[in-house]
């Protein structure tokens, strides 16, 4: 029996040089490929931890059984699409705006940065994750409407960098898609 296996299709994701994750306000033109330069409104979120980016694209269904026990349908109850990342540039104002909300972070490092921690929701944003794959391919993941749905504990200690562990929940766009993936030859 012939198989269609090919070791050349096995790959790993490395961060793109110059930034792996970007954020822009909703309404910014959304990229539709892996190569086109991002709009100037996209701001780099800098280095991320060596855990990389994790995507949980989960379907929750209910099975419908017929008399006799056969499963005859699986009905979709819920679909969640989440990305987990730890941003480790704790002095990057764009990282702080992502973690706390743009309205809650003011100033610059040259003057003074003020961060307000409160219960106001962070604004939706467009997120782009860029990776380099084996064989000279690049991959761009585009989240057209993402919201920060969880912020993990922040540790302040002398043997670890300060990082903001964030969960980005992808919401459906006008076409009911929660994210897009584009793979192209570099």
Secondary structure, 3 states (H helix, E strand, C coil): CCCCCCHHHCCCCEECCCCCEEEEECCCCCCCCCCCCCCCCCEECCCECCCCCEEEEEEEEEEEECCCCCEEEEEEEEEEEEEEEEECCCCCHHHHHHHHCHHHEEECCCCCEEECCCCCCCCCEEEEEEEEECCCEEEEEEEEEEEEEEECCCCCCCCCCCCEEEEEEECCCCCCCCCEEEEEEC
